[in-house]
Amino acid sequence: MTGPMSLLSGLKERSVWQVLAVYLGVSWVALQVVDLLKQNMGLPDWVFPFALVLLVIGLPIILATAMIQARPASEGTAVSESQPARAAAPASDLASRKLLTWRNALAGGALAFVLLAVVTTGFMFMRNRGIGPVGSLVAKGLIDERSPVVLADFVADDEGLSRAATEAFRVDLSQTRIVKVAERASLAPALERMQADPSQPLTEDAAREVAKREGIPAVISGEITEAGGSYVLTARVVSATDGLELASHRETARDGSEIIPAIDRLSGKIREKIGESFTSLRADAPLEAVTTSSLEALELYSEAVDAIEHRGDSEGGIRLLEEALEIDPEFASAWRKLGVELRNARRERARSAHALTRAYELKDRLTPRERYLAEASYYNDIRADEARAKAAYERMLDLDPNDAWALNNLALIYGALGDQERSLELMERATALDSSSIGLGNVSATQVRLGRFEDALATAERGRVQFPDDPRFYTMASFATTNLEDYEATIRIMDEMIVDLPADPAAQATGRFRLMEVAALQGRVDDAADLEQDARRYLGQMGLPGADYHFARAWVAATVLNDTVSARAQVDRMLAEHPLEDIEEPLDRPYLGFANLYAALGETERSQGMIQAFRAAVPDAPDDRWSDDQATLDGHAALHAGRYDEAIEHYRSWRDLEPGCSQCGLYEIGKAHDLAGRPDSAVVWYRLDLETPRLRAPPRPVLFERLAQLYDEQGDLENAALYYARFVELWADADAELQPRVEAARARLEEIIRERG
């Protein structure tokens, strides 16, 4: 209390002029403090004039108080009865002295600055929280702090004035912390993909499209209009997503010399409305950086990539790509992605080949990255030229060593060339950069091929959590469990997929095909036939060519039942009921599938007839694309003709032509040695087939049974008993027609056990 009392006492002893001097000094200090707070705390510009107005209002009050309080207390208090007109003077003077006290004056000044603090605090709270018209764009979540914005060129009748105003506005905005203006050079790639001329003025519409492609949330545009020698300058902040005006302001310049100062004021107001030093929501993710003049087509393409890469929705992605291509038929990257997905998800060779070829034809209009992708896909999938495809992906990595697509696709080529370790290394790099469902699925598949089944199961589980709607992770887990001979786990996983993804016909078909494979391995041939029929019904719903050909049923008859007569009859019936010519696209006709079946059945002439029909229907097919198939067919022909060493050479050629297929030819080479009377070599190759990891299981029941017999014939009863036991266990629930083979194996197993004690 001592301070205020001494201040009051000091003021009472001062003259009016002294009080005025003190007031002006205190006001100057107060204004300096307010200005300092304004600069350091980001307070609005009106705080300083508000404080000045309060001080100006307080000045007459202070002067009046000083004058009243300086008068002697007895002055004017003696009133005679002869002066009634002055009788009120003492009461008025008394009231003034009671009202205009130093205590009241100081309290009023304090309350005035409390009012300033309350109003400023309320304003800042609303501004920071994005409340009402004073809320900043940053606080409202419409723009990130430090988010880039695209500055469109100012619109003006004078082109020189437009350039000058735009540059001045850019310089002003570059000095603020709230946003950063995207450099025009950084926008050039997007303009190139839009097929727009980067040298032309950047209109608001063009700026919005660039911003949307690049994931930039807002555009700032401006206009200068001349009116009677003066200029009206307008600026506005527009949402890139929907064109909604987020903020705007207008300034006036009396003549050309005031345009730059007006721009300074305009940019200041825009900065204030955007909001300084506050954070909130995020900008949209950028659209894919690919070439198309249509923003709508680009949006569809970006959605398709997300559906395929991150949601596992292949069918949805294909539909979106087809819609994008209806809008822009020269959208090369959409053609490439469609071709890849048709190959991966549907096995539609003809449409896939057309799409990939179309992308290649349009490659010259693309950015370097897109061009390399188009070339690599074309060389790898159409021309079977892995070396040129590999070179294209390596050039992509020269552009960007962290290009996840290039890493993943290059990994696939290394896998096809037989280097699974290098393949896995590249795939893991790719998924670390972009954990897409495709990349993660490839990691799991490669771990299976390397025999790292527990790792594959862990990766598949991670994929199921991260991408719950993608069937590939159920499938990859089932590949691992089948390699581990845990068939109950495989059945459980496939049943889960069928239940979890009822609306996905591809998942329904895949689940039944995998259950069919397990049923065939377990000797449940009738169940396998029913499951294949159900699976192909789903393929028919998807409109896929070749859905009516039940190849698995014929293969089971030939390999599991050893019933070549029944298998041959099934093949003939399929072709009679569904002639290959009924399929419109020759490339989609399964000539090679039938050629392989006929060759395996010893029908060499009919097998070669299928090859000739294929060559006639697809005359431009590159020889290298089908050379491995020809080696297989030649091996089958030699095998059935009794030329076993020649057959082995063809099967070895098959393995050399497909180094990424580690299991290819193993069983066939073993069988050739077996038929040639070389049991030791047959055992080596049969066991190698059993022990080689792969995505689908080897013919285990056939191998178990034959290995048991071969070891038994050689007198190796320990190994004979081992394989008899494995065969009996695997076919414990086999169909009745197969039980005689099971009983024979069980009986011999019991004999061996008795003999060995």
C-alpha positions in Angstrom: 0.0 0.0 0.0 2.9 2.3 0.5 3.6 2.7 -3.2 0.1 3.8 -4.3 -0.3 6.0 -1.3 3.0 7.8 -1.9 2.1 8.2 -5.6 -1.3 9.7 -4.7 0.4 12.0 -2.2 3.0 13.0 -4.8 0.4 13.8 -7.4 -1.6 16.0 -5.0 1.5 18.1 -4.6 2.2 18.6 -8.3 1.0 21.4 -10.6 -1.1 20.7 -13.6 1.9 21.1 -15.9 3.9 18.7 -13.9 1.1 16.1 -13.9 0.8 16.5 -17.7 4.5 15.9 -18.0 4.4 12.8 -15.8 1.3 11.5 -17.7 3.0 11.9 -21.1 6.1 10.2 -19.8 4.1 7.3 -18.4 2.1 7.0 -21.6 5.2 6.9 -23.7 6.6 4.0 -21.5 3.2 2.2 -21.7 3.1 2.5 -25.5 6.6 1.1 -25.8 5.7 -1.8 -23.6 2.5 -2.5 -25.7 4.6 -2.3 -28.9 7.2 -4.7 -27.5 4.5 -7.2 -26.5 2.8 -6.8 -29.9 6.1 -7.6 -31.7 7.1 -10.5 -29.5 3.8 -12.1 -28.9 2.3 -11.8 -32.3 -0.5 -9.5 -31.1 -2.8 -7.9 -33.8 -2.0 -4.5 -35.2 -5.0 -2.8 -33.6 -3.6 -3.4 -30.0 -1.2 -0.4 -30.3 -3.9 2.1 -31.5 -6.3 0.7 -28.9 -3.8 1.5 -26.2 -3.2 5.0 -27.7 -6.9 5.8 -27.7 -7.2 4.7 -24.1 -4.4 7.0 -23.2 -5.9 9.9 -25.2 -9.2 9.4 -23.4 -7.4 9.3 -20.1 -5.6 12.6 -20.7 -8.5 15.1 -20.1 -9.5 13.0 -17.1 -6.1 13.4 -15.6 -5.9 17.1 -16.4 -9.4 17.7 -14.9 -8.4 15.8 -11.8 -5.2 17.8 -11.4 -7.1 21.1 -11.8 -9.8 20.2 -9.3 -7.5 18.7 -6.8 -5.1 21.7 -7.0 -7.8 24.2 -5.9 -8.0 24.9 -2.1 -10.7 23.0 -0.4 -12.4 26.2 1.1 -12.5 28.0 -2.2 -16.2 29.1 -3.0 -17.8 27.5 0.1 -19.0 30.7 1.8 -22.5 31.6 0.4 -24.7 34.5 1.6 -28.4 34.5 1.6 -28.3 37.5 -0.9 -26.7 35.2 -3.6 -29.1 32.4 -4.2 -27.7 31.8 -7.8 -24.4 30.6 -6.4 -25.9 28.5 -3.7 -25.4 25.3 -5.8 -21.7 26.0 -6.4 -20.4 24.4 -3.2 -22.4 21.2 -3.8 -21.2 20.9 -7.4 -17.7 21.6 -6.5 -17.9 19.0 -3.7 -19.2 16.4 -6.1 -16.4 17.1 -8.6 -13.9 16.8 -5.9 -15.4 13.4 -4.8 -15.5 12.1 -8.4 -12.3 13.4 -9.9 -9.9 12.0 -7.3 -6.5 10.7 -8.0 -7.6 7.3 -6.6 -10.4 7.2 -9.1 -8.3 8.4 -11.9 -5.6 5.7 -11.3 -8.2 3.0 -10.8 -9.9 4.1 -14.1 -6.6 3.9 -16.0 -5.9 0.5 -14.6 -9.4 -0.7 -15.5 -8.9 0.6 -19.0 -5.8 -1.4 -19.5 -7.5 -4.4 -17.9 -10.1 -4.0 -20.6 -7.4 -3.9 -23.3 -5.9 -7.1 -21.9 -9.3 -8.8 -21.7 -10.2 -7.8 -25.3 -6.8 -8.8 -26.6 -6.8 -12.1 -24.8 -10.3 -13.0 -26.0 -9.3 -12.0 -29.5 -6.1 -14.1 -29.4 -8.0 -17.1 -27.9 -10.6 -17.0 -30.7 -7.9 -16.5 -33.3 -5.8 -19.4 -32.0 -8.7 -21.7 -31.6 -10.1 -20.9 -35.0 -13.4 -19.5 -33.5 -15.6 -17.1 -35.5 -14.5 -14.7 -38.1 -11.3 -13.7 -36.3 -10.1 -17.4 -36.2 -6.9 -17.8 -38.3 -6.8 -20.3 -41.2 -4.0 -22.2 -39.4 -6.0 -22.5 -36.2 -9.1 -23.6 -38.2 -7.0 -26.4 -39.6 -7.3 -25.2 -43.2 -3.6 -24.6 -43.6 -0.6 -26.1 -41.8 2.0 -23.8 -40.2 5.0 -23.7 -42.6 2.8 -25.4 -45.2 3.7 -24.5 -48.8 1.2 -22.4 -50.8 1.1 -21.8 -54.5 1.1 -18.1 -55.5 -0.8 -17.5 -58.7 0.2 -14.6 -60.9 -1.6 -11.3 -60.1 -4.2 -10.4 -62.7 -3.7 -6.9 -64.2 -4.3 -5.2 -67.5 -0.6 -4.3 -67.6 1.6 -7.4 -67.9 4.6 -5.7 -66.3 2.5 -4.5 -63.4 1.3 -8.1 -62.9 4.8 -9.5 -62.8 6.0 -6.8 -60.4 3.1 -7.2 -58.1 3.4 -10.9 -58.1 7.1 -10.8 -57.3 6.6 -8.2 -54.6 3.9 -10.3 -52.9 6.2 -13.3 -53.1 9.0 -11.4 -51.4 6.7 -10.3 -48.6 5.3 -13.7 -48.0 8.8 -15.3 -48.0 9.7 -13.2 -45.0 7.0 -14.8 -42.8 7.1 -17.9 -40.7 3.5 -19.0 -41.3 3.7 -20.2 -44.9 6.4 -20.8 -47.5 5.6 -19.9 -51.1 6.4 -22.8 -53.5 9.1 -21.7 -55.9 8.1 -21.6 -59.6 10.9 -23.9 -60.5 9.6 -26.6 -58.1 6.2 -26.4 -59.9 7.7 -27.0 -63.3 7.6 -30.9 -63.1 3.9 -30.7 -62.2 3.2 -28.3 -65.0 5.0 -30.6 -67.4 2.9 -33.6 -66.2 -0.2 -31.4 -66.8 1.2 -30.8 -70.3 1.0 -27.0 -69.5 3.6 -24.4 -70.7 5.6 -23.4 -67.6 6.5 -20.1 -69.3 2.8 -18.9 -69.4 1.3 -17.0 -66.5 0.1 -19.2 -63.7 -3.6 -18.6 -63.4 -5.6 -19.3 -60.3 -7.2 -22.4 -61.9 -3.8 -23.7 -63.0 -2.3 -23.0 -59.6 -5.2 -24.9 -58.0 -4.5 -27.9 -60.1 -0.8 -27.8 -59.4 -1.5 -27.5 -55.7 -3.9 -30.4 -55.8 -1.5 -32.6 -57.7 1.4 -31.8 -55.2 -0.7 -32.0 -52.0 -0.4 -28.3 -51.3 -3.5 -27.1 -49.4 -4.0 -23.5 -50.6 -3.5 -21.0 -53.4 -3.1 -17.3 -53.1 -4.3 -15.2 -56.0 -4.5 -11.5 -56.6 -5.9 -8.9 -58.8 -5.1 -5.2 -59.6 -7.9 -3.1 -61.0 -7.4 0.5 -62.1 -10.3 3.0 -61.3 -9.9 6.7 -62.1 -6.1 6.8 -61.7 -6.2 4.8 -58.4 -5.7 1.1 -58.0 -7.7 -1.5 -56.1 -5.6 -4.5 -55.0 -7.4 -7.7 -53.9 -5.8 -10.9 -52.6 -7.5 -14.1 -51.5 -6.6 -17.4 -50.1 -8.4 -20.3 -51.9 -8.6 -24.0 -50.9 -6.9 -26.1 -53.5 -9.3 -29.0 -53.0 -12.6 -27.3 -53.7 -11.9 -23.7 -54.6 -13.5 -22.3 -51.5 -12.4 -18.8 -50.5 -10.7 -19.0 -47.1 -9.7 -15.4 -46.6 -9.5 -12.2 -48.6 -8.5 -8.6 -48.2 -8.6 -5.4 -50.3 -6.3 -2.4 -50.3 -6.3 0.9 -52.4 -3.3 2.7 -53.9 -4.0 6.4 -54.9 -1.6 6.1 -57.9 1.1 3.8 -59.3 3.7 4.9 -56.8 1.7 3.5 -53.9 1.1 0.1 -55.4 4.1 -1.5 -53.6 3.2 0.0 -50.2 -0.3 -1.2 -50.8 1.0 -4.7 -51.5 2.9 -4.6 -48.3 -0.3 -3.8 -46.4 -2.2 -6.4 -48.4 0.4 -9.2 -47.7 0.4 -8.2 -44.0 -3.4 -8.6 -43.8 -3.3 -12.0 -45.6 -0.6 -13.2 -43.3 -2.6 -12.1 -40.3 -5.7 -13.9 -41.6 -3.7 -17.1 -42.3 -2.4 -16.9 -38.7 1.1 -16.8 -37.3 2.9 -19.4 -35.1 0.0 -21.9 -34.6 -0.5 -25.5 -35.9 -3.5 -27.7 -36.6 -4.5 -30.1 -39.2 -2.7 -31.6 -42.2 -2.8 -30.9 -45.9 -4.0 -33.6 -48.3 -1.5 -36.1 -49.5 -0.1 -35.3 -52.9 -1.6 -37.0 -56.0 0.7 -39.4 -57.9 3.4 -37.7 -59.9 2.4 -39.0 -63.3 1.7 -37.3 -66.7 -1.9 -36.5 -67.7 -3.6 -33.3 -68.7 -6.7 -34.3 -66.8 -6.9 -33.7 -63.1 -10.0 -35.9 -62.8 -8.1 -38.8 -64.4 -5.1 -38.2 -62.1 -7.4 -38.3 -59.1 -8.8 -41.6 -60.2 -5.3 -43.0 -60.9 -4.1 -41.9 -57.4 -7.1 -43.5 -55.8 -6.5 -46.7 -57.8 -2.9 -46.9 -56.7 -3.9 -46.5 -53.1 -6.6 -49.2 -53.5 -4.1 -51.6 -55.1 -0.9 -50.8 -53.1 -2.4 -50.0 -49.6 -5.9 -51.6 -49.4 -5.3 -54.8 -51.4 -8.4 -54.0 -53.6 -7.3 -55.1 -57.0 -10.7 -55.2 -58.6 -11.5 -51.7 -57.3 -8.2 -50.5 -58.6 -8.7 -51.9 -62.0 -12.1 -50.3 -62.3 -10.7 -46.9 -61.3 -7.9 -47.2 -63.8 -10.4 -48.0 -66.5 -12.4 -44.9 -65.6 -9.2 -42.8 -65.7 -8.4 -44.1 -69.2 -11.9 -43.3 -70.4 -11.2 -39.7 -69.5 -7.7 -39.6 -70.9 -7.0 -42.4 -73.4 -3.4 -41.3 -73.6 -2.7 -41.7 -69.9 0.4 -43.8 -70.3 1.0 -44.5 -66.6 -2.6 -45.7 -66.1 -2.1 -48.1 -69.0 1.0 -49.5 -67.4 -0.6 -49.9 -64.0 -3.6 -51.5 -65.5 -1.5 -54.0 -67.5 0.5 -54.9 -64.4 -2.6 -55.4 -62.3 -4.5 -57.4 -64.9 -1.5 -59.7 -65.1 -1.1 -60.0 -61.3 -4.7 -60.2 -60.2 -6.6 -61.7 -63.2 -4.1 -63.4 -65.4 -5.7 -61.7 -68.4 -2.8 -61.9 -70.7 -4.4 -60.3 -73.8 -5.6 -57.2 -72.0 -2.5 -57.0 -69.9 -0.3 -57.2 -73.0 -2.4 -54.5 -74.8 -2.2 -52.2 -71.8 1.6 -52.5 -71.4 2.2 -52.2 -75.1 0.1 -49.0 -75.2 2.1 -47.5 -72.3 5.3 -48.3 -74.1 4.0 -46.6 -77.3 3.3 -43.4 -75.3 6.6 -43.4 -73.4 8.1 -40.4 -75.3 5.6 -38.0 -73.7 6.5 -39.1 -70.2 8.8 -37.9 -67.4 12.0 -40.0 -67.1 10.7 -42.1 -64.2 7.5 -42.9 -65.9 9.3 -43.7 -69.2 11.7 -46.1 -67.4 8.7 -47.8 -65.7 6.9 -48.2 -69.0 10.0 -49.6 -70.7 10.8 -52.0 -67.9 7.3 -53.4 -67.8 7.2 -53.8 -71.6 10.6 -55.5 -71.8 9.9 -57.8 -68.8 6.4 -58.9 -69.5 6.0 -58.6 -73.3 9.4 -59.2 -74.7 10.8 -61.4 -71.9 14.0 -59.3 -72.0 14.9 -59.2 -68.3 18.3 -57.6 -69.0 16.7 -54.5 -70.5 14.0 -54.4 -67.8 16.7 -54.6 -65.1 18.6 -51.7 -66.8 15.5 -49.5 -66.9 14.9 -50.1 -63.1 18.5 -49.3 -62.4 18.2 -46.0 -64.3 15.2 -45.2 -62.1 17.3 -45.8 -59.0 20.0 -43.5 -60.5 17.2 -40.8 -60.5 16.1 -41.7 -56.9 17.9 -44.4 -54.9 14.8 -44.5 -52.6 12.3 -45.2 -55.4 10.2 -48.0 -53.7 8.6 -49.1 -57.0 12.0 -49.5 -58.7 13.4 -51.4 -55.7 10.4 -53.8 -55.5 10.3 -54.5 -59.3 14.1 -54.9 -59.5 13.8 -57.3 -56.6 11.4 -59.4 -58.6 13.8 -59.6 -61.5 16.6 -60.7 -59.2 14.2 -63.4 -57.9 13.4 -64.5 -61.5 17.1 -64.7 -62.1 17.5 -67.0 -59.1 19.1 -64.6 -56.6 16.5 -64.7 -53.8 18.8 -63.2 -51.2 19.4 -60.1 -53.3 15.7 -60.0 -54.1 14.7 -60.1 -50.4 17.3 -57.4 -49.6 15.8 -55.0 -52.2 12.2 -55.8 -51.2 12.9 -55.0 -47.5 14.4 -51.7 -48.5 11.3 -51.0 -50.6 8.9 -51.8 -47.8 10.9 -49.7 -45.3 10.4 -46.7 -47.6 6.7 -47.5 -48.5 5.0 -50.3 -46.7 2.6 -51.2 -49.5 0.6 -54.4 -49.4 2.2 -55.5 -52.7 5.8 -55.0 -51.4 5.0 -56.6 -48.0 3.4 -59.6 -49.8 6.5 -60.0 -52.0 8.7 -60.0 -48.9 6.6 -62.8 -47.4 6.7 -64.8 -50.7 10.4 -64.5 -51.0 10.9 -65.6 -47.3 8.9 -68.7 -48.2 11.2 -69.4 -51.3 14.2 -69.0 -49.0 12.8 -71.5 -46.5 12.4 -68.9 -43.8 8.9 -70.0 -42.9 8.6 -68.4 -39.5 9.7 -65.1 -40.9 7.2 -65.5 -43.7 4.4 -66.1 -41.2 5.4 -63.1 -39.1 5.4 -60.9 -42.2 2.0 -62.3 -43.3 0.6 -61.6 -39.8 1.9 -58.0 -40.0 0.3 -57.6 -43.4 -3.1 -58.9 -42.1 -3.0 -56.3 -39.3 -1.9 -53.5 -41.6 -4.0 -54.4 -44.6 -7.0 -56.4 -43.3 -8.8 -56.4 -46.6 -6.0 -57.8 -48.7 -6.2 -61.6 -49.3 -2.6 -61.9 -50.3 -1.5 -62.2 -46.6 -3.8 -65.1 -45.9 -2.4 -66.8 -49.0 1.2 -66.1 -48.1 0.7 -67.5 -44.6 -0.9 -70.7 -46.1 2.2 -71.1 -48.4 4.4 -71.2 -45.3 2.2 -73.6 -43.4 1.9 -76.0 -46.4 5.7 -76.0 -46.7 5.8 -76.9 -42.9 3.3 -79.7 -43.7 0.8 -78.1 -41.3 -2.3 -78.7 -43.4 -4.7 -78.1 -40.5 -3.2 -74.5 -40.2 -3.5 -74.1 -44.0 -7.2 -75.1 -43.9 -7.9 -72.8 -41.0 -6.2 -69.8 -42.7 -8.1 -70.3 -45.9 -11.4 -70.8 -44.1 -10.7 -67.5 -42.3 -10.1 -65.7 -45.6 -13.3 -67.0 -47.1 -15.3 -65.9 -44.0 -13.4 -62.5 -43.6 -13.6 -61.4 -47.2 -17.0 -62.5 -48.5 -17.4 -59.7 -51.0 -14.0 -60.4 -52.7 -14.6 -62.9 -55.5 -10.8 -63.2 -56.1 -10.3 -64.1 -52.5 -13.1 -66.6 -52.6 -11.6 -68.3 -55.6 -8.1 -68.3 -54.2 -9.2 -69.7 -50.9 -11.0 -72.6 -52.6 -8.1 -73.3 -54.9 -5.7 -73.6 -51.9 -8.2 -75.9 -50.1 -8.3 -77.9 -53.3 -4.5 -78.3 -53.2 -4.6 -79.5 -49.6 -7.4 -82.0 -50.4 -5.5 -83.4 -53.4 -2.4 -83.8 -51.2 -4.4 -85.6 -48.6 -6.0 -87.9 -51.2 -9.5 -86.4 -50.9 -9.9 -86.3 -54.7 -13.6 -85.9 -54.7 -13.4 -82.9 -52.3 -10.6 -81.4 -54.5 -12.9 -81.7 -57.6 -15.8 -80.0 -55.8 -13.5 -77.2 -54.5 -12.1 -76.6 -58.0 -15.6 -76.3 -59.4 -16.6 -73.8 -56.7 -13.4 -71.8 -57.3 -13.9 -71.6 -61.0 -17.5 -70.5 -60.5 -16.1 -67.3 -58.8 -13.7 -66.9 -61.7 -16.7 -67.0 -64.0 -18.4 -64.3 -61.9 -15.4 -62.1 -62.5 -15.7 -62.7 -66.2 -12.2 -64.2 -66.5 -11.4 -66.2 -69.7 -10.7 -69.9 -69.2 -12.8 -70.2 -66.1 -14.5 -73.4 -67.4 -11.2 -75.4 -67.8 -10.7 -77.8 -64.8 -7.1 -78.5 -65.3 -6.5 -79.5 -61.7 -8.9 -82.4 -61.9 -7.1 -83.8 -64.9 -3.7 -83.4 -63.3 -4.9 -85.2 -60.1 -6.2 -88.0 -62.2 -2.9 -88.3 -64.1 -0.4 -87.8 -61.2 -2.2 -88.9 -58.0 -4.5 -91.6 -59.3 -2.1 -92.7 -62.1 -5.2 -92.9 -64.2 -4.1 -91.6 -67.6 -7.1 -92.9 -69.4 -9.5 -90.9 -67.2 -7.2 -87.8 -67.4 -7.1 -88.0 -71.2 -11.0 -88.3 -71.3 -11.3 -85.2 -69.1 -9.1 -83.2 -71.3 -11.0 -84.2 -74.4 -14.3 -83.4 -72.7 -13.1 -79.9 -71.7 -12.1 -79.1 -75.2 -15.3 -80.5 -76.7 -17.6 -78.5 -74.3 -15.5 -75.3 -74.4 -13.5 -75.0 -77.6 -10.5 -72.7 -77.3 -11.8 -70.6 -80.2 -14.8 -69.5 -78.0 -12.3 -67.3 -76.1 -12.1 -64.0 -78.1 -8.5 -63.1 -77.4 -6.0 -65.7 -78.7 -3.5 -64.8 -76.0 -6.0 -65.7 -73.3 -6.6 -69.2 -74.7 -4.8 -71.8 -72.6 -3.0 -73.5 -75.5 0.1 -74.1 -73.4 -1.9 -75.5 -70.5 -3.4 -78.1 -72.8 -0.1 -78.7 -74.5 1.5 -79.5 -71.1 -1.3 -81.9 -70.2 -1.2 -83.8 -73.4 2.6 -84.0 -73.2 2.4 -85.3 -69.6 -0.1 -87.9 -70.8 2.3 -89.0 -73.6 0.1 -87.5 -76.3 3.1 -85.9 -78.1 1.4 -85.3 -81.4 -1.6 -83.6 -79.8 0.7 -81.6 -77.6 2.7 -80.3 -80.6 -0.7 -79.5 -82.3 -1.5 -77.2 -79.4 1.9 -75.5 -79.8 1.3 -75.0 -83.5 -2.2 -73.6 -82.9 -0.7 -71.2 -80.4 1.9 -70.0 -82.9 -0.7 -69.5 -85.6 -3.0 -67.6 -83.2 -0.3 -65.4 -81.7 2.3 -65.0 -84.5 4.1 -62.1 -82.9 4.9 -64.0 -79.6 8.6 -63.8 -78.9 10.4 -67.1 -78.9 12.2 -66.3 -75.7 8.8 -65.9 -74.0 7.9 -69.5 -74.4 11.2 -71.3 -74.7 10.9 -72.8 -71.2 7.5 -74.3 -72.1 9.0 -75.8 -75.2 11.9 -77.4 -73.2 9.3 -78.9 -70.8 7.2 -80.3 -73.6 10.3 -81.7 -75.4 11.3 -83.3 -72.1 7.9 -85.0 -71.7 8.0 -86.2 -75.3 11.4 -87.8 -74.8 10.4 -89.3 -71.5 7.3 -91.1 -72.9 9.4 -92.2 -75.9 11.9 -93.9 -73.5 14.8 -91.5 -74.4 15.5 -90.8 -70.7 18.9 -89.0 -71.0 17.5 -86.7 -73.7 14.5 -86.0 -71.4 16.9 -85.1 -68.6 18.7 -82.7 -70.8 15.5 -80.9 -71.8 14.5 -80.7 -68.1 17.8 -79.2 -67.2 17.3 -76.7 -70.0 14.0 -75.9 -68.5 15.7 -75.2 -65.2 18.4 -73.0 -66.8 15.7 -71.0 -68.6 13.8 -70.4 -65.4 16.5 -69.9 -62.7 14.0 -68.3 -60.4 11.9 -71.5 -60.3 14.0 -73.5 -58.0 11.7 -76.6 -58.0 11.1 -76.7 -61.8 12.1 -80.0 -63.4 13.2 -81.7 -60.1 10.5 -84.3 -60.0 10.7 -84.8 -63.8 14.5 -85.4 -63.7 14.0 -87.8 -60.8 11.3 -89.7 -62.7 13.5 -90.0 -65.8 16.3 -91.5 -63.6 13.7 -93.7 -62.0 12.4 -95.0 -65.3 15.9 -95.4 -66.6 16.7 -97.8 -63.7 18.9 -95.5 -61.7 17.3 -95.6 -58.3 20.2 -93.7 -56.5 19.9 -90.7 -58.7 16.1 -90.9 -58.6 16.2 -90.7 -54.8 18.5 -87.7 -54.9 16.2 -85.8 -57.2 13.0 -86.8 -55.5 14.3 -85.8 -52.1 15.6 -82.5 -53.5 12.1 -81.9 -54.8 10.6 -82.6 -51.4 13.1 -80.3 -49.6 13.1 -77.3 -51.9 10.9 -74.5 -50.5 8.3 -73.1 -52.9 5.0 -71.4 -52.9 3.1 -74.5 -53.7 3.7 -78.0 -52.4 5.4 -80.7 -54.4 3.5 -84.0 -55.2 4.2 -85.3 -51.7 2.0 -88.4 -51.6 3.6 -89.6 -54.9 7.1 -88.8 -53.7 6.5 -90.4 -50.2 5.2 -93.6 -51.7 7.9 -93.9 -54.4 10.8 -93.0 -52.1 9.6 -95.6 -49.6 9.5 -98.2 -52.3 12.9 -97.3 -53.6 14.6 -97.4 -50.2 12.8 -100.6 -49.5 14.2 -102.1 -52.7 17.7 -101.0 -51.7 17.4 -102.5 -48.3 17.4 -99.1 -46.5 14.6 -100.1 -44.1 15.0 -97.1 -41.8 14.3 -94.6 -44.6 11.7 -96.9 -46.1 9.8 -97.0 -42.8 10.1 -93.2 -42.6 8.5 -92.5 -45.9 5.9 -95.3 -45.6 4.9 -93.6 -42.3 4.7 -90.2 -43.9 2.6 -91.5 -46.8 0.2 -93.4 -44.5 -0.2 -90.3 -42.3 -0.8 -88.0 -45.2 -3.5 -90.3 -46.8 -5.1 -91.4 -43.6 -8.4 -89.9 -44.7 -8.0 -90.4 -48.5 -10.9 -91.5 -50.7 -11.9 -95.1 -50.6 -10.5 -95.8 -54.0 -7.0 -94.9 -52.7 -7.2 -96.8 -49.5 -5.7 -100.0 -51.0 -2.5 -98.1 -51.6 -2.6 -96.9 -48.0 -3.2 -100.3 -46.6 -0.4 -101.8 -48.7 2.0 -99.1 -47.3 0.7 -99.6 -43.8 1.2 -103.4 -44.0 4.8 -103.1 -45.3 5.5 -100.5 -42.6 4.3 -102.9 -39.9 6.5 -105.7 -41.4 9.5 -103.5 -41.3 8.8 -102.5 -37.7 8.5 -106.2 -36.8 11.7 -107.1 -38.7 13.6 -104.4 -36.9 12.2 -105.3 -33.5 
